[in-house]
């Protein structure tokens, strides 16, 4: 029968019901012959001339008449015969194999459509592969795993060679490579059901890749170029997790060390640092190693800052008494500024290179906290830095710039372990700024107190706010005092008196006793007038005059011109002693001490300010920078200065001396005893009964925002409270305490 006749018969079948005129066996043979011929035509790419509806019906009838096994096996034989490996060889192996595979799968899709009824009925019941899967299995066994041709070997070698060429930046036909790999992923093993890719190719691919990248890893690159190359390799292999793991192992884990990290940090190579951060994140504990290296580097830099400051403090300490501008305060400001610069540097690293990784930020903070607290003077230095800025450093800056400086300082404040020590110094420095009128901005001062309140709570700043309140009330009091004098019949003082009344519990100075000093009669009388006025309004209060904290404006007449001198109260007392002396007439150290009754330490400091510092209002014999018994002092009538108004600073190292620091430490320790006892009582009052270790842990928790209490200190304070009958030990268990109401 010709092809045209065959197609006509299909058309006839479409028009008339099927009525067989031959035996069933003959009918099946006729159907199969037709199917077999057309399946071969499909493999010859002549599918366009076929009538698929008739083919489908022929296959349907064979399965319907219980001949599915014959149809299945016959189809298998035809596909087997049509699957020929002879065309898949030569140098362009992948290029040849790709169309062979595509033709085969296209044919199998068409055959599957013809035999869909067989797949639905026969293959399911017979538990055999569906037609399309059968075609894939035959392609696997006859082509890919051909027993007669080394196709499998050629296939794997060709794939590996093409992949290697691409890694070496050669141009390859990725379409062919992808098509063949997709083929291996679609074909499965008959027994394991794993893909041929996984069984035949993947292990060899991984071994080849491992060897390639192992060799690649020992190439000659500097660190920056090496990381760029690794990054490029990872991007290429991003879609292959197992190959990506090999790249990470061979190019990162085995070769990356943190020794190159320090030069990057030193030279602020942000791109390289960012690349290293991403690459280290791909290996186990890579970020931990990087964090540790950076943390150690921060500690090393911090140690260098501390050592520099220590040596400078020692060197400059000897010059403090001479009025040299390079005082301890300068060292303190420089230390804080260097720490802030270091913090800014690593904040920049964190933002630009480390993706603001919180784990790195925590590690950096711990490193800063470590070296900052290694400097025992850090609370004082930070307070002095704030003092310096609030006195003069903020002039000419905008409100935003002021806020930025204070915010950065607060960042360092957070790292301080002994915040109670900082509080003591801050009160001292704030008191001097307020009393001497040296603060450039009340808003900045209050802004700083507000930031401290946010950090430590209202209890931390209650006394600071009380100091501001005293200044405001004192200003109002002086307005009332002047009105009182205007209305009074009493003789008005011959001098302009301004008094600041301080609440002793707010201010850090020791206000319990009045410092010795023989004030001039006019000043003594004026002070008495104010005292009568004040106590008349506030019965029950007591005023203690603190002459060591006052200032005075006096006029000095010299040969060249007159000058207005702003001096301390003690300096005023000393200078007024020369009013009734003739030119060239001197006063000895002993005479000044006896007549003024100024405490010896204060007397020496104030004489140094007048005779040994920048403005020499007095002349000392013998010359020298130290004040000693037997020294003689003359009024310097030849003194000249370009400014009419001159401020005489009291010479003193702004950083405490060792003796002063020891005294401060003793006061801090005493205050800590009271704070610890107060915390114990608060806790026990709430809990009533508590075990020893739990009590210590709770006390530490409550106090650690101010200082880290030593367990031995807590234990001693518990014993003291037991002695004073605030607590008692529980009967039968001496490690349990009861609160006594």
Secondary structure, 3 states (H helix, E strand, C coil): CCHHHHHHHHHHHHHCCCCCCCCHHHHHHHHHHHHHHHHHHHHCCCHHHCCHHHHHHHHHHHHHCCCHHHHHHHHHHHHHHHCCHHHCCCCCHHHHHHHHHHHHHHHHHHHHHHCHHHHHHHHHHHCCCCHHHHHHHHHHHHHHCCCCCCHHHHHHHHHHHHHHHHHCCCCCCHHHHHHHHHHHHHCECCCCCCEHHHHHHHHHHHHHHHHHHHHHCCCCCCHHHHHHHHHHHHHHCCCCHHHHHHHHHHHHHCCCCCHHHHHHHHCCCHHHHHHHHHHHCCCCCHHHHHHHHHHHHHHHHHHHHHHHHHHHHHHHHCCHHHCCCCCHHHHHHHHHHHHHHHHHHHHHHHHHCCCCCHHHHHHHHHHHHHHHHHCCCHHHHHHHHHHHHHHHHCCCCCHHHHHHHHHHHHHHHHHCCCHHHHHHHHHHHHHHHHHHCCCCCHHHHHHHHHHHHHHHCHHHHHHHHHHHHHHHHHHHHHHHHHHHHHHCCCCCCCCCCCCCCCCCCCCCCCCCCCCCCCCCHHHHHHHHHHHHHHHHHCCCCCCCCCHHHCEEEEEEECCCCEEEEEEEHHHHHHHHCCCCCCCCCEEEHHHHHHHHCCCHHHHHHHHHHHHCCCCCCEEEECCCCCCCCCCEEEECCCCCCCCCEEECCCCCCCCCCHHHHHHHHHHHHHHHHHHHHHHHHHHHHHHCEEEHHHHHHHHHHHHCCCCCCCHHHHHHHHHHHHHCCCEEEECCEEEEEEECC
